[in-house]
Amino acid sequence: MPLDDLPPTLLAVLAVYAAMSAATFVAYGLDKSHARRGKRRINETTLHLLALLGGWPGALLAMPVFRHKRRKTSFVAVLWLIALAHGGAWISLLNRCD
């Protein structure tokens, strides 16, 4: 389906996902850079909030790219719960549209 055929509201939501994913990806990169240099880090709560606000695709992509936050089980579990919640919400929303 071409982007021109999408409803404006859906297009806006997808744009928010893209922007938040980009911002989250950059935040993970900055946090990794700060970790290497011994500088002040980005709070894990902030990283989770970015993911919750739509940046979870960027977070999932950033983890292997920057090799960051992959070993902290509790952090990864929360991120996957956020992603699953978003997926569940989309499935529920799309099922209502049928």
C-alpha positions as CSV (number, residue, x, y, z in Angstrom):
1,M,0.0,0.0,0.0
2,P,1.5,3.4,-1.0
3,L,1.9,6.0,1.7
4,D,-0.5,8.2,-0.1
5,D,-3.3,5.7,0.5
6,L,-2.8,5.6,4.3
7,P,-5.1,7.6,6.6
8,P,-3.5,10.8,7.9
9,T,-3.8,9.6,11.5
10,L,-2.0,6.4,10.8
11,L,0.7,8.3,8.8
12,A,1.2,10.6,11.8
13,V,1.5,7.6,14.2
14,L,4.1,6.0,11.9
15,A,6.0,9.3,11.8
16,V,6.0,9.4,15.6
17,Y,7.4,5.8,15.7
18,A,10.1,6.7,13.2
19,A,11.1,9.9,15.1
20,M,11.1,8.2,18.5
21,S,13.0,5.2,17.1
22,A,15.7,7.5,15.7
23,A,15.9,9.5,19.0
24,T,16.1,6.2,21.0
25,F,18.8,4.8,18.7
26,V,20.8,8.0,19.2
27,A,20.3,7.9,22.9
28,Y,21.6,4.3,23.1
29,G,24.7,5.4,21.1
30,L,25.3,8.3,23.4
31,D,24.9,6.2,26.4
32,K,27.4,3.6,25.1
33,S,29.8,6.4,24.2
34,H,29.5,7.9,27.7
35,A,30.0,4.4,29.3
36,R,33.3,4.0,27.4
37,R,34.5,7.4,28.5
38,G,33.4,7.2,32.1
39,K,31.0,10.1,31.6
40,R,27.6,10.6,33.1
41,R,25.2,8.0,31.7
42,I,21.6,8.2,30.4
43,N,19.3,6.8,33.1
44,E,17.8,3.4,32.3
45,T,14.4,4.8,33.1
46,T,14.8,7.4,30.4
47,L,15.8,4.7,27.9
48,H,12.8,2.7,28.8
49,L,10.5,5.8,28.5
50,L,11.8,6.5,25.0
51,A,11.0,2.9,24.1
52,L,7.6,3.1,25.6
53,L,6.8,6.4,23.7
54,G,7.3,4.5,20.4
55,G,11.1,4.2,20.2
56,W,11.2,0.4,20.9
57,P,12.2,-0.5,17.3
58,G,15.2,1.9,17.6
59,A,16.1,0.4,20.9
60,L,16.0,-3.2,19.6
61,L,18.1,-2.1,16.6
62,A,20.6,-0.1,18.8
63,M,21.4,-2.9,21.2
64,P,23.3,-5.2,18.8
65,V,24.6,-2.3,16.7
66,F,26.3,-0.6,19.7
67,R,26.6,-3.9,21.7
68,H,24.9,-2.1,24.5
69,K,22.6,-3.3,27.4
70,R,22.4,-6.8,26.0
71,R,23.6,-8.6,29.1
72,K,21.5,-6.9,31.6
73,T,18.6,-9.3,31.8
74,S,16.1,-7.1,33.7
75,F,16.7,-4.2,31.2
76,V,16.2,-6.4,28.2
77,A,13.1,-8.1,29.7
78,V,11.4,-4.7,30.2
79,L,12.3,-3.6,26.7
80,W,10.8,-6.8,25.2
81,L,7.6,-6.3,27.4
82,I,7.3,-2.8,26.0
83,A,7.7,-4.1,22.4
84,L,5.2,-6.9,23.0
85,A,2.7,-4.4,24.5
86,H,3.0,-2.2,21.4
87,G,2.5,-5.2,19.2
88,G,-0.5,-6.3,21.2
89,A,-2.0,-2.9,21.0
90,W,-1.6,-2.8,17.2
91,I,-3.1,-6.3,16.8
92,S,-6.1,-5.3,19.0
93,L,-6.5,-2.0,17.0
94,L,-6.3,-3.7,13.6
95,N,-8.8,-6.5,14.7
96,R,-11.3,-3.8,15.6
97,C,-11.0,-2.2,12.2
98,D,-12.2,-5.4,10.5
